[in-house]
Amino acid sequence: MGDKNLQRLSWSLLPLLLSACGSSGLLTTVGPDYQTKPLKTAANWQAPQPDENNLPTAHQSDPANLSRWWERFSDPVLNRFLAAAQQESASVADARARIEQARANLVGADAALLPSIDSSIGAKRSSSSFGGAPFVWNQLPAGLQSSWEVDLFGGLARQEESARSQLESRNAAWHDARVSVAAEAANAYLAYRYCEGQVQIVQADTASRRESARLSEIAGKAGFRAPGDVALANASAAEGNRTLLQQQAQCERSIKGLVAMTGLQEPEVRKLLTEAPDRVAKLPSPPAFRIDSLPARVLLQRPDVASAERDVAEASANIGVEQAKRFPKLSLSGNITPTLQNINGGAFLLAQTWAIGPTLSLPLFDAGKRAADVEAARVQYQATESKFRSKVRTAVKEVEEALVRLDSASQRLPEGRKAVTGYRANFLAVQQLYQVGLGNLIDVETSRRNVLSAEMALKELEQEQVSAWIALYRAVGGSWEEHDDARKVGAASSSAPSSGESEKPDHYLNHSVDFTGGKS
C-alpha cells in the first residue's frame, strides 16, 4: 500500500515538476529581467545625404535593400573576387566556428532543463561455499537510471537564456565578418582598377614626353634648339619613365594583395583582371542609395551593434545564473534494475529492484565566494553595457564619416573635371606656341605637369567616391537584411536590468546571408 501511495504522489507531482522545464524557475526566477534600452542617438543625421530624392532607401523596400548591391555593379570579376574572399577569410571561418561552439553550448543548456536517462546491462557469475558444496550464481542485470535537477530558482533557465543570447550574438558577428570581408575585397579590387587608370594616364604622359624629347633632339642637331632645352626634354622623358615604372610596381603589389585575400592562384587572378578588356582601368560603378533619416533605425541593421546588444543580454542572464547558486538545489534520481539469476544451473528467476527519491542540497558556508561571483557578474554586465554604448557611438561616427566622404567627393568631382579640361587646353596652347618657336620648353613642361597632376587627381576623386559608397554600405550594415523569421530582441529568452518598458529592436537568428544576400 505504501508503494502505491508513493506512485500516486509521484504522478501527481509530475505536471508541477514538468512546468519547471520552461523559461522560468519552479518557485521563482532570480536575477534581472532584461529589456533593451532605446539607442541614444541624434534625431537626424548631421551629414548630408546623397542629393537624388528618388534614390531607394536601404533596408526598407525590395528595390532598395542592399542584399543584391554587389550584383548591381554588373561586374562579374568583382563578384568572383568577393566570393573567393568569403571562402578564404580567416575572420569569417573563426566567426562560423564560434557560432557552432555557441550552438553546442545552447544544446547543453537546454538539456540541463530535462531529465537524463542512462541504461546499463551486465553479466555476473559468482561462487561461494559454507563448508559444503559450492553455490554458483549467474546474474544478468539490466538497469535504467534517471536523474533530474528541478530548476527551483531559475538558474538553469537563466543559463539557457545566456547560451541563447550568446548564439544570437555570434550569429550577428558572423554576418558582420562577412560584410567587412566583402567591403575589404571590393576596396582591394577598386584599388587595382584605380591603379590601372593611373598607369594609362602616366603612359600617355610618358609617350608625350618621349615625343617631345625626340623632336627636341632633332631640332637641337639642326641648331633650332638650345642644348639646355634638349637636356630638359630628355630629363622630362626620363622622369616620365620613372613615374611609369613606379606606378606599374604599385599595380603589381595590388595583384599580390588580391591573391592573398582571395586565395586564388596568381595566374588566375591576372586572367580574371584582363579577360574583360572593357573593364581594364574602369572603376566599378556602385548603385546609389539613401539611408533612413532616423539614425536609430539604421543602427539596428548593423550586425556588430546587434551582436554587442546580445552580449549585454548574455551578461545580464549570467547574473541570474550566479544568483541561483546561492539557493538550495533539488534533484530527483531513481533507478530500476530487473535481474535474471539462477543458482547451480537451475531455472532463471526474475528479481526486480527500484529506488527513487529527492535530494536537497543547501549552500551553508563558502566564505563569500558565491556572493563575490554574483558581484563579478554584475560588474561584467556593466562593462558589457558600456562596450555596447561605445559600439553605438562608433557606428554613428562611421555612418557620418561615410556620408561626409561621399558628399565631399561628389562636390569635388565636377571641379576636378573642369580643372582637367582647363589644363589640357592650356597645355595644347603652350605646346603649339613652342612648336612654332614662340614659347620655351620650361613652360611646356610646367603645363604638362599641371595636366598630369589634374588627371591623376580626377582619377583619385573618382576612386574616392566609389570607396565612399562602399564605406557607406559597410557602415549601414551591408546586406544583413530583415527577414520574416526575425525575432524580437528578448522575446524568447531575455534577461538584464532595466526600468520601465522600452521598444525592442529587431534582431536576427538562425538565418545566414551570403555577400549577395542569399540564404545559406
C-alpha positions as CSV (number, residue, x, y, z in Angstrom):
1,M,0.0,0.0,0.0
2,G,2.9,2.3,0.8
3,D,4.3,1.7,-2.7
4,K,1.0,2.7,-4.3
5,N,0.8,5.9,-2.3
6,L,4.3,6.8,-3.4
7,Q,3.4,6.2,-7.0
8,R,0.3,8.3,-6.8
9,L,2.3,11.1,-5.2
10,S,4.9,10.9,-7.9
11,W,2.3,11.1,-10.7
12,S,0.5,14.0,-9.0
13,L,3.8,16.0,-8.7
14,L,4.9,15.3,-12.3
15,P,2.9,18.1,-14.0
16,L,4.2,20.6,-11.5
17,L,7.8,19.4,-12.0
18,L,7.5,19.5,-15.7
19,S,6.5,23.1,-15.5
20,A,10.0,23.8,-14.3
21,C,11.4,22.8,-17.6
22,G,10.3,26.1,-19.2
23,S,11.9,29.5,-19.3
24,S,11.4,30.2,-15.5
25,G,12.1,28.5,-12.2
26,L,9.6,26.4,-10.4
27,L,9.4,28.7,-7.4
28,T,10.8,31.9,-8.9
29,T,13.4,33.1,-11.3
30,V,16.2,35.0,-9.7
31,G,18.3,37.7,-11.5
32,P,17.3,40.7,-13.5
33,D,14.9,40.5,-16.4
34,Y,16.5,42.0,-19.5
35,Q,14.8,44.7,-21.5
36,T,16.5,46.5,-24.4
37,K,17.0,50.2,-23.8
38,P,16.4,52.7,-26.6
39,L,19.5,53.7,-28.5
40,K,20.7,57.1,-27.6
41,T,21.4,58.8,-30.9
42,A,20.6,62.2,-32.5
43,A,17.2,62.6,-34.1
44,N,18.7,63.1,-37.6
45,W,22.0,62.6,-39.4
46,Q,24.2,65.7,-39.3
47,A,26.0,64.9,-42.6
48,P,24.2,65.5,-45.9
49,Q,22.6,62.5,-47.7
50,P,23.0,61.9,-51.5
51,D,21.2,64.6,-53.4
52,E,18.9,62.5,-55.5
53,N,15.5,62.3,-53.8
54,N,14.3,59.4,-55.9
55,L,17.0,57.0,-54.7
56,P,15.9,53.9,-52.9
57,T,16.3,53.7,-49.1
58,A,18.5,50.9,-47.8
59,H,16.8,48.2,-45.8
60,Q,13.2,49.4,-46.4
61,S,11.9,48.1,-49.7
62,D,12.6,45.4,-52.2
63,P,14.3,47.5,-54.8
64,A,16.1,49.5,-52.0
65,N,17.7,46.8,-49.9
66,L,21.4,46.1,-50.1
67,S,21.0,42.3,-50.4
68,R,21.9,42.3,-54.1
69,W,24.0,45.5,-54.1
70,W,27.2,43.9,-55.3
71,E,25.4,42.2,-58.2
72,R,24.1,45.5,-59.3
73,F,27.7,46.6,-60.0
74,S,27.3,44.4,-63.1
75,D,31.0,43.4,-62.7
76,P,31.4,39.6,-62.7
77,V,35.1,39.9,-61.9
78,L,34.3,41.8,-58.7
79,N,31.7,39.1,-57.8
80,R,34.3,36.4,-58.4
81,F,36.8,38.0,-56.0
82,L,34.1,38.7,-53.4
83,A,33.0,35.0,-53.4
84,A,36.6,33.8,-53.2
85,A,37.4,36.2,-50.3
86,Q,34.4,35.0,-48.3
87,Q,35.6,31.4,-48.7
88,E,39.2,32.1,-47.7
89,S,38.6,34.7,-44.9
90,A,40.0,33.6,-41.6
91,S,37.7,36.0,-39.8
92,V,34.6,34.5,-41.4
93,A,35.8,31.0,-40.6
94,D,36.5,31.9,-37.0
95,A,33.1,33.6,-36.6
96,R,31.5,30.5,-38.1
97,A,33.3,28.3,-35.6
98,R,32.2,30.5,-32.8
99,I,28.6,30.0,-33.9
100,E,29.0,26.2,-33.8
101,Q,30.5,26.5,-30.3
102,A,27.7,28.7,-29.1
103,R,25.1,26.3,-30.6
104,A,26.7,23.4,-28.8
105,N,26.5,25.5,-25.5
106,L,22.8,26.1,-26.1
107,V,22.1,22.4,-26.7
108,G,23.8,21.7,-23.4
109,A,21.9,24.4,-21.6
110,D,18.6,23.1,-23.0
111,A,19.5,19.6,-22.0
112,A,20.2,20.7,-18.4
113,L,16.5,21.6,-18.0
114,L,15.4,18.0,-18.8
115,P,15.9,14.6,-17.0
116,S,18.8,12.5,-18.1
117,I,18.3,8.8,-18.6
118,D,21.0,6.1,-18.8
119,S,20.9,2.4,-19.1
120,S,23.2,-0.5,-18.3
121,I,23.4,-4.2,-18.8
122,G,25.8,-6.7,-17.4
123,A,26.6,-10.3,-16.6
124,K,28.0,-11.7,-13.4
125,R,29.0,-15.2,-12.2
126,S,30.0,-15.8,-8.6
127,S,30.5,-18.7,-6.3
128,S,30.5,-19.2,-2.5
129,S,30.8,-22.1,-0.1
130,F,29.8,-22.5,3.5
131,G,31.9,-25.7,4.2
132,G,29.9,-27.8,1.8
133,A,29.1,-27.9,-1.9
134,P,29.7,-24.5,-3.5
135,F,26.8,-22.4,-4.7
136,V,27.2,-20.8,-8.1
137,W,25.2,-17.7,-9.0
138,N,24.6,-16.5,-12.6
139,Q,23.2,-12.9,-12.7
140,L,22.1,-10.9,-15.8
141,P,21.2,-7.4,-14.5
142,A,19.7,-4.6,-16.8
143,G,19.4,-1.2,-15.3
144,L,17.7,2.1,-16.1
145,Q,18.9,5.2,-14.2
146,S,17.5,8.7,-14.3
147,S,18.4,12.0,-12.7
148,W,16.9,15.4,-12.9
149,E,17.7,18.8,-11.3
150,V,14.5,20.6,-10.7
151,D,15.0,24.3,-11.6
152,L,13.6,25.8,-8.4
153,F,15.0,29.3,-8.7
154,G,15.5,29.7,-12.4
155,G,19.3,29.2,-12.5
156,L,19.0,26.7,-15.4
157,A,16.6,28.9,-17.2
158,R,19.0,31.8,-17.0
159,Q,21.8,29.5,-18.2
160,E,19.7,28.6,-21.2
161,E,18.9,32.3,-21.7
162,S,22.6,33.2,-21.6
163,A,23.5,30.5,-24.1
164,R,20.8,31.6,-26.5
165,S,21.9,35.2,-26.3
166,Q,25.5,34.1,-27.0
167,L,24.4,32.2,-30.1
168,E,22.4,35.2,-31.4
169,S,25.4,37.4,-30.7
170,R,27.8,35.2,-32.6
171,N,25.4,34.7,-35.5
172,A,25.3,38.5,-35.9
173,A,29.1,38.7,-35.5
174,W,29.4,36.2,-38.4
175,H,27.3,38.5,-40.6
176,D,29.5,41.4,-39.6
177,A,32.6,39.5,-40.6
178,R,31.1,38.7,-44.0
179,V,30.1,42.3,-44.6
180,S,33.6,43.5,-43.6
181,V,35.3,41.0,-45.9
182,A,33.1,41.9,-48.8
183,A,34.0,45.6,-48.3
184,E,37.7,44.9,-48.0
185,A,37.8,42.7,-51.1
186,A,35.8,45.3,-53.1
187,N,38.3,48.0,-52.0
188,A,41.2,45.9,-53.0
189,Y,39.7,45.3,-56.4
190,L,38.9,49.0,-56.7
191,A,42.5,49.9,-55.8
192,Y,43.8,47.8,-58.7
193,R,41.4,49.3,-61.2
194,Y,42.3,52.7,-60.0
195,C,46.0,51.8,-60.4
196,E,45.4,50.7,-63.9
197,G,43.8,54.0,-64.7
198,Q,46.8,55.8,-63.2
199,V,49.1,53.7,-65.4
200,Q,47.1,54.7,-68.5
201,I,47.4,58.4,-67.6
202,V,51.1,58.1,-66.9
203,Q,51.7,56.0,-70.1
204,A,50.1,58.7,-72.2
205,D,52.1,61.4,-70.5
206,T,55.3,59.4,-70.9
207,A,54.7,58.9,-74.6
208,S,54.2,62.7,-75.0
209,R,57.4,63.4,-73.1
210,R,59.3,60.9,-75.3
211,E,58.0,62.5,-78.4
212,S,58.9,66.0,-77.2
213,A,62.4,64.7,-76.4
214,R,62.7,63.1,-79.9
215,L,61.7,66.3,-81.6
216,S,64.0,68.4,-79.4
217,E,66.9,66.2,-80.3
218,I,66.2,66.7,-84.0
219,A,65.8,70.5,-83.5
220,G,68.9,70.6,-81.4
221,K,71.0,68.9,-84.0
222,A,69.7,71.3,-86.6
223,G,70.5,74.2,-84.4
224,F,67.0,75.3,-83.7
225,R,67.0,74.3,-80.0
226,A,69.4,75.3,-77.3
227,P,71.3,72.4,-75.7
228,G,69.6,73.3,-72.4
229,D,66.2,72.7,-73.9
230,V,67.3,69.4,-75.3
231,A,68.7,68.3,-71.9
232,L,65.5,69.4,-70.2
233,A,63.4,67.4,-72.7
234,N,65.5,64.3,-72.2
235,A,65.2,64.7,-68.4
236,S,61.5,65.1,-68.7
237,A,61.2,61.8,-70.7
238,A,63.3,60.0,-68.0
239,E,61.1,61.4,-65.3
240,G,58.1,60.0,-67.1
241,N,59.7,56.6,-67.4
242,R,60.5,56.6,-63.7
243,T,56.9,57.5,-62.8
244,L,55.5,54.9,-65.1
245,L,57.7,52.1,-63.6
246,Q,56.7,53.2,-60.1
247,Q,53.0,53.1,-60.9
248,Q,53.3,49.7,-62.6
249,A,55.0,48.4,-59.4
250,Q,52.1,49.7,-57.4
251,C,49.7,47.7,-59.6
252,E,51.8,44.6,-59.1
253,R,51.6,45.0,-55.3
254,S,47.8,45.3,-55.7
255,I,47.7,42.0,-57.5
256,K,49.7,40.3,-54.7
257,G,47.1,41.7,-52.3
258,L,44.2,40.2,-54.2
259,V,46.0,36.9,-54.4
260,A,46.4,36.9,-50.6
261,M,42.9,37.9,-49.9
262,T,41.1,35.6,-52.3
263,G,43.3,32.5,-52.1
264,L,43.3,32.3,-55.9
265,Q,46.4,31.4,-57.8
266,E,48.2,34.5,-59.3
267,P,47.8,33.4,-62.9
268,E,44.0,33.0,-62.3
269,V,43.9,36.5,-60.7
270,R,45.7,38.0,-63.7
271,K,43.5,36.2,-66.1
272,L,40.3,37.5,-64.4
273,L,41.6,41.0,-64.4
274,T,42.4,41.0,-68.1
275,E,39.8,38.7,-69.6
276,A,37.3,41.6,-69.9
277,P,39.0,44.4,-71.9
278,D,36.2,46.8,-71.3
279,R,36.8,46.5,-67.5
280,V,40.5,47.4,-67.7
281,A,41.2,50.7,-65.9
282,K,37.5,51.2,-65.4
283,L,36.3,51.8,-61.8
284,P,33.3,49.9,-60.6
285,S,30.1,51.8,-60.7
286,P,28.2,51.5,-57.3
287,P,24.4,51.7,-57.3
288,A,23.4,54.8,-55.3
289,F,21.0,54.6,-52.3
290,R,19.8,56.6,-49.4
291,I,19.6,55.7,-45.8
292,D,16.8,56.2,-43.3
293,S,16.7,59.6,-41.8
294,L,16.5,58.2,-38.3
295,P,19.9,57.0,-37.0
296,A,18.4,54.5,-34.6
297,R,16.7,52.6,-37.4
298,V,19.9,52.4,-39.4
299,L,22.0,51.3,-36.4
300,L,19.5,48.4,-35.8
301,Q,20.5,47.0,-39.1
302,R,24.2,46.8,-38.2
303,P,25.2,43.3,-37.2
304,D,28.0,44.5,-35.0
305,V,25.6,46.6,-33.0
306,A,23.1,43.7,-32.7
307,S,26.0,41.4,-31.6
308,A,27.0,43.9,-28.9
309,E,23.4,44.2,-27.7
310,R,23.1,40.4,-27.4
311,D,26.3,40.3,-25.4
312,V,24.6,42.6,-22.9
313,A,21.7,40.2,-22.7
314,E,24.1,37.3,-22.1
315,A,25.9,39.2,-19.4
316,S,22.6,40.0,-17.7
317,A,21.4,36.4,-17.8
318,N,24.7,35.4,-16.2
319,I,23.8,37.5,-13.1
320,G,20.8,35.2,-12.6
321,V,23.0,32.1,-13.1
322,E,25.3,33.2,-10.3
323,Q,22.5,34.3,-8.0
324,A,20.8,30.9,-8.3
325,K,23.9,29.2,-7.0
326,R,23.2,30.8,-3.6
327,F,19.9,29.0,-3.2
328,P,19.1,25.3,-2.5
329,K,19.1,22.8,-5.3
330,L,16.6,20.0,-5.6
331,S,17.4,16.9,-7.7
332,L,15.4,13.7,-8.3
333,S,17.1,10.4,-9.0
334,G,15.8,6.9,-9.5
335,N,16.7,3.6,-10.9
336,I,15.1,0.3,-11.8
337,T,17.1,-2.9,-12.1
338,P,15.5,-6.2,-13.2
339,T,17.9,-9.1,-12.8
340,L,17.7,-12.6,-14.2
341,Q,19.6,-15.0,-11.9
342,N,19.9,-18.8,-11.2
343,I,21.7,-20.9,-8.8
344,N,23.7,-24.0,-9.7
345,G,22.3,-24.1,-13.2
346,G,18.7,-24.1,-12.2
347,A,15.9,-22.1,-13.8
348,F,16.3,-18.3,-14.2
349,L,14.2,-16.2,-11.8
350,L,13.4,-12.5,-12.3
351,A,14.3,-10.3,-9.4
352,Q,13.5,-6.6,-9.6
353,T,14.8,-3.7,-7.5
354,W,14.0,0.0,-7.8
355,A,14.7,3.2,-5.9
356,I,13.5,6.8,-6.3
357,G,13.9,9.9,-4.1
358,P,14.7,13.6,-3.9
359,T,18.0,15.2,-2.8
360,L,18.0,18.8,-1.5
361,S,21.4,20.4,-1.3
362,L,21.8,23.5,0.8
363,P,24.7,26.0,0.5
364,L,25.8,26.7,4.1
365,F,29.2,28.2,4.1
366,D,31.5,29.3,1.2
367,A,33.4,32.2,2.8
368,G,31.6,34.7,0.5
369,K,32.6,33.0,-2.8
370,R,29.0,32.9,-4.2
371,A,28.3,36.5,-3.3
372,A,31.6,37.5,-4.9
373,D,30.6,35.6,-8.1
374,V,27.3,37.5,-8.3
375,E,29.1,40.8,-7.9
376,A,31.6,39.8,-10.6
377,A,28.7,39.0,-12.9
378,R,27.2,42.4,-12.2
379,V,30.4,44.2,-12.9
380,Q,30.8,42.2,-16.2
381,Y,27.3,43.3,-17.2
382,Q,28.2,46.9,-16.6
383,A,31.4,46.6,-18.7
384,T,29.5,44.9,-21.5
385,E,26.8,47.5,-21.5
386,S,29.5,50.2,-21.7
387,K,31.0,48.4,-24.7
388,F,27.6,48.4,-26.3
389,R,27.2,52.1,-25.9
390,S,30.7,52.7,-27.3
391,K,29.8,50.4,-30.3
392,V,26.7,52.6,-31.0
393,R,28.7,55.8,-30.9
394,T,31.3,54.3,-33.2
395,A,28.6,53.1,-35.6
396,V,27.1,56.7,-35.7
397,K,30.6,58.1,-36.4
398,E,31.2,55.6,-39.2
399,V,28.0,56.4,-41.0
400,E,28.5,60.2,-40.6
401,E,32.1,59.9,-41.9
402,A,31.0,57.9,-44.9
403,L,28.3,60.4,-45.7
404,V,30.8,63.3,-45.4
405,R,33.3,61.5,-47.7
406,L,30.6,60.8,-50.2
407,D,29.3,64.4,-50.2
408,S,32.8,65.8,-50.4
409,A,33.8,63.6,-53.4
410,S,30.5,64.3,-55.2
411,Q,31.1,68.1,-54.8
412,R,34.7,68.0,-55.9
413,L,34.3,65.8,-58.9
414,P,32.8,68.5,-61.2
415,E,35.6,70.9,-60.2
416,G,38.2,68.2,-60.9
417,R,36.7,67.7,-64.4
418,K,36.8,71.4,-65.0
419,A,40.5,71.5,-63.9
420,V,41.5,68.7,-66.3
421,T,39.7,70.4,-69.2
422,G,41.3,73.8,-68.5
423,Y,44.8,72.4,-68.0
424,R,44.6,70.3,-71.2
425,A,43.5,73.4,-73.2
426,N,46.4,75.4,-71.7
427,F,48.9,72.6,-72.5
428,L,47.8,72.4,-76.1
429,A,48.1,76.2,-76.5
430,V,51.6,76.3,-74.9
431,Q,52.8,73.3,-76.9
432,Q,51.6,74.9,-80.1
433,L,53.5,78.1,-79.3
434,Y,56.6,76.2,-78.6
435,Q,56.4,74.2,-81.8
436,V,56.3,77.4,-83.9
437,G,59.2,78.9,-81.9
438,L,57.2,81.4,-79.8
439,G,57.5,79.6,-76.5
440,N,60.0,77.8,-74.3
441,L,60.2,74.2,-73.2
442,I,60.1,75.1,-69.5
443,D,56.5,76.5,-70.0
444,V,55.6,73.3,-71.9
445,E,56.9,71.0,-69.2
446,T,55.2,73.1,-66.5
447,S,51.9,72.9,-68.3
448,R,52.4,69.2,-68.9
449,R,52.9,68.6,-65.2
450,N,49.7,70.5,-64.5
451,V,47.8,68.3,-66.8
452,L,49.2,65.1,-65.3
453,S,48.6,66.3,-61.8
454,A,45.0,67.2,-62.6
455,E,44.2,63.9,-64.4
456,M,45.6,61.8,-61.6
457,A,43.7,63.9,-59.0
458,L,40.5,63.4,-61.0
459,K,41.0,59.6,-61.1
460,E,41.7,59.7,-57.4
461,L,38.5,61.6,-56.8
462,E,36.5,59.0,-58.8
463,Q,38.2,56.3,-56.8
464,E,37.3,58.1,-53.5
465,Q,33.7,58.4,-54.5
466,V,33.4,54.7,-55.1
467,S,35.3,53.9,-51.9
468,A,32.9,56.2,-50.0
469,W,29.9,54.3,-51.3
470,I,31.5,51.0,-50.2
471,A,32.2,52.6,-46.8
472,L,28.5,53.7,-46.5
473,Y,27.4,50.2,-47.5
474,R,29.5,48.8,-44.7
475,A,28.5,51.5,-42.2
476,V,24.8,50.8,-42.5
477,G,25.2,47.1,-42.0
478,G,25.7,45.8,-45.6
479,S,23.4,43.0,-46.8
480,W,22.3,41.9,-43.3
481,E,18.6,42.4,-44.0
482,E,15.4,42.0,-42.0
483,H,13.5,38.8,-42.7
484,D,10.1,37.4,-41.8
485,D,11.8,34.9,-39.5
486,A,13.5,37.6,-37.5
487,R,12.7,37.6,-33.8
488,K,12.4,40.5,-31.4
489,V,15.3,41.0,-29.1
490,G,14.5,39.5,-25.7
491,A,11.2,37.9,-26.8
492,A,12.2,34.3,-26.3
493,S,14.7,34.4,-23.5
494,S,15.5,37.8,-22.1
495,S,17.3,38.9,-19.1
496,A,19.0,42.3,-18.0
497,P,18.5,45.2,-15.5
498,S,16.2,47.9,-16.8
499,S,13.5,50.1,-15.5
500,G,10.3,50.7,-17.5
501,E,9.2,49.4,-20.8
502,S,11.2,50.2,-24.0
503,E,11.0,49.4,-27.6
504,K,12.9,46.2,-28.6
505,P,14.9,46.4,-31.8
506,D,14.7,43.7,-34.5
507,H,17.4,41.1,-34.4
508,Y,18.0,38.1,-36.5
509,L,18.6,34.4,-35.6
510,N,19.3,31.2,-37.4
511,H,19.4,32.6,-41.0
512,S,22.6,33.1,-43.0
513,V,23.1,35.7,-45.6
514,D,25.9,35.5,-48.1
515,F,27.7,38.5,-49.5
516,T,24.9,38.9,-52.1
517,G,22.2,38.4,-49.6
518,G,21.2,34.8,-50.5
519,K,20.4,32.4,-47.6
520,S,22.9,29.6,-46.9
